[in-house]
Amino acid sequence: MKIMHQTIAAGAVAFAALMFTTGCDTPVSGAQAGAATANSVGTFFTNATGDPDIGAEFGTMSGLAAEAVVGEINKMQRAKLAANSPRTLRRIEHNDDVARQERRVAKAHREHKEHKEETASSEKVAAPTALSVDDVKALTAAGVKKDAIIQEMKQSKAVYHQSDISKVQGANPPVDPEVVSYMQKGAS
């Protein structure tokens, strides 16, 4: 029983750490944070207890909680984007839908492969919409952290030109140098 209490306490600490590190990073829904948390916590409890059912139960509960917490934390950023740059918010939401669709298709493909079935995916995955310089500026103005902005640029498969980079270097509020550096890596 003592081991179970220690395991639960360690899991709670891990969950709290995940919430504080993922909290304000992205203006999108908490679904991605919830999935990551569920996977991490579920694996932790499965390994700690040796019981995959306990791992799945704790993973599911923590994933749902993470999704709710992260969604609430990002409510202000979402509202700020909706008010100041609704186009940016629509692009991010579209790209999140595309990413979810890609994961769903990949999961179906893996499941078919596990059952040694032929896979002929009839589901077409939409293309993401590249984030523009104005979108990067809007995310910065909404208070989105640099890592989340870079992740959104990666997810959108954006490629920037040198003239785009010049536009963000003088932005107010200033765009984080790491975001500018990421833009320069793929610049043409």
N, C-alpha and C positions, 0 to 999 in steps of 0.2 A: 504494500500500500504506500509506503514511504517513497518508493521508486516512482510510482505513478504520480504522486504529488510533485515530486521534483521534476518529472517529465512535463507535467502540465505547467508548472512555474516557468521552466525553460522555454516551453512553447509560447507562453504568454509574452515573455521577454522578446523572443524572436518576432512575434507578431507585432509588438509595439515598435520594434526597430524597423520593420518593414513599413509600417504606417508613417513613421516620421521621415523615412528616406524617400518614400514615393509620394507623399502627400500633395505637395503643390507643384509637382513637376509638369503637369500637362493639363490643358483645358478640356480634354476629352473626357468621356465617361470613365468611371472607375473600373470598367470591365477588365481592362488589361491588368491593372493592379490586383484586382480580385483573382484573376486566373493565376497570376504569378504567385500571389500569396497562398492560394489554395494548393498549388503544386509544391511550394516550399514547405509549408506547414504539414501538409499531408505526408510528404516524404519523411520529414523530421519525425513525426509521430509513428509512422510505420517502422522506421529504423529503431526508434527508441523503445517501442513496445513489442515489436515483432508481429504485430497484428495489423494487416492491411485494412481491416474494417474500421479500426479505431483511427488509423491514418486518414482514411477517406472521410470519416465523420468530422474529425477536427479540421481537415483541409477544406471541406465544403463550408463549414460554419465560419471559418476565418476568411475564406474567399468572399463569402457574401458580406461579411462585416467590412472587409477591406473595400469592397466595391461601394458600399454605402458611405464609408468614411471619406474615401478619396473623392467620390462624387460631390459630397458636401463641401469639402475643402476647395474644390475647383469651381464652385458655384459663382464666386465673385469674378474669377477670371472669365468664365463663360459669359456672365452678364456684361462684363466690360467689352468683350469681343463682340457680343451681339449688338451692343449700343454703338460702338465705335467702328467696327469692321465686320458687319454681318457676312460679307463675302468670304472673309478668312475663316470664320466659324463654319460656314457651309462647306468650304473646301476640306477643312479638317474632319468634319463629320463624314463627308463623302469618303475620304481616304481611310477613315476608321472602318466604315462599312466595307470597303474593298478589302482591307486587311482581315476583317472577320470572315468575309466570304472566302478569301484565299486559305485561311486556316480550316474552314469547314470543308473545302474541296480537298485539301491535303489530308485531313483526318479521314475522310471517306476513302481516299485513295489508299491510305495505310491500312484501313480496315479491310478493304477488298483484297489487298496484297496479303494480309495475314490469313485470309480465308482462301487464298490462291485463286481468286476470281479474276476474270478479265475486267479491266477498268476502262471504260470508255466514258470519260466525264462529259456529260452533256451540258453541265452547268458552265456557262461562260462567266469569267471573272472580269468585271469592269476594270478599266485602267485608272490608276490614281491620278489626281490633278496636282501638277507641280505647284509648290508654293512660290509665289512671286516675292520680289523684294518688299513690296508693300505688306504682304502677309507676314514676313519676318519682322518688319517694323511694328506691325500691329500686335504680334505675339509678345515682342519686347515691351511695348507700351502697356500690355495687359498684365505684365509681371510674371510671365512664364519663364521658367528657369532655362538656362542655356542648354542643358542636356536634353530637355524636352523639345526645345526648338530644333536642335540637331536631329533628334529622333523623328520629328515631324517632317523635316526636310528629306531624310533618308526614306521614310515611308512614302513620301510623295514622288520620290525618284527625281527630284529637282536637280537641274544642272544650271549653273549660273555663269554669266559672261563677265568679263572684267568690268564692263560698264555698270553691271548690276552691283558688283562689289563696291565700286566707287560710291554708289548711292547709299549703301548702308554704313559706310565708314563715317559719314558726317551726320548720321541720323540723331535725332533728339527725341526720346532718350537714346543714349548710345547703345548700339548693338554690341553684345559681348564679343571680345576679341576671338574667343574660341569658335563662336558661330561664324564670324568672318573668315577665320582660318579654314573651317570646314567648307565654306563656299568657295574658297580659293583652290582647294585640293582638286575639285572637279571642273574648275573654270576652263572655258575654251577661249 
